[in-house]
Amino acid sequence: MIGRRKTRKFVQTTQELVAEIHETFFTEVDRLLADAKNEGETTTDQQDKIDKAERLRRLGFTNTKTASQARTEEARIQAIIVENREKKELREMINYFSMKYPFYKFITEESVLKICQKYNLIYGEVERYLGEVPDKNLEAIEKFKIEESDMAFIERHQRSWDRGSWKKTFMRVDKWKVSQYNWKEKRDDIRSGDDKYEYARCSLEIAAPQSDFNMNNMEVKDFKIVEKKKEIPDPVVLQPVVYGDTWNMKKAYLIVTAWGDEASDPDVLNHIMN
């Protein structure tokens, strides 16, 4: 009888997993750019049907089979047009930050969320982080500088008729509007009629296991409560940035630094430089 061959199960070490997570963060911009270059085709082989449907609609025949089919095709094309426009904006944003800050990797907030979901992490402001910061990473954070015009700010806007709530918006703020204090420490208000505005520079944010955060009076949304997974010590520090004009403002991040069990390895600290 031929014996069964034992298969060796690959067991990933904590250090290997931390390195994989960091690699995922640092290379996400390459995946984003490759996807953003792949625009959809907006031409159609149903133009005759669309033209006929328009003629029918002008005469009031809005619910014919041809009109219905034309609407479906027009909606498909419009969705591709919108997606292509968003990809163009993403390419411009990536190129802007990559050219201006070549030593730091760009990443979108959607990608941060996706990676956190994949590796059972959460992200939030650094003031809630309870873990340690290695000396080399602290030095990297201290040296990290970007222009104020690229920094993301939060505008808190309270309408005169709704004093019970504040609306928060990520934005770029002109220097004359900017309070030098966080609103939690000092109120430096700007009023427009009876409306009230407050501004604060966005804090650094960090992605890490939930156990590394002070969760007092906080909750994690969009994650279902499931069996607790092994938590990996792999903090990634993120600088919020903003891009676009007043009516189309996009929030994203530059990766400041990251560390884990291998934090003493200079290759990890310098990964973003390569």
Buried (B, 14 or more C-beta within 10 A) or exposed (E): EEEEEEEEEEEEEBBEBBBBBBEBBBEBBEEBBEEBEEBEEEEBEBEEBBEBBEEBBEEEEEEEEBBEBBBEBBEBBEEBEEEBEEBEBBBBBBEBBBEEBEEBBBBBBEBBBEBBEEBBBBBBEBEBBEEEBBEBBBEBBEEBEBEEEBBBBBBBBBEEEEEEEBEEEBBBBEEEBBBEBBBEEEEBEBEEEEEBBBBBBBBBBBBBBBEBBEEEEEEEEEEEEEEEEEBBBBBBBBBBBBBBEEEEBBBBBBBBBBBBBBBEBEEBBEBBEE
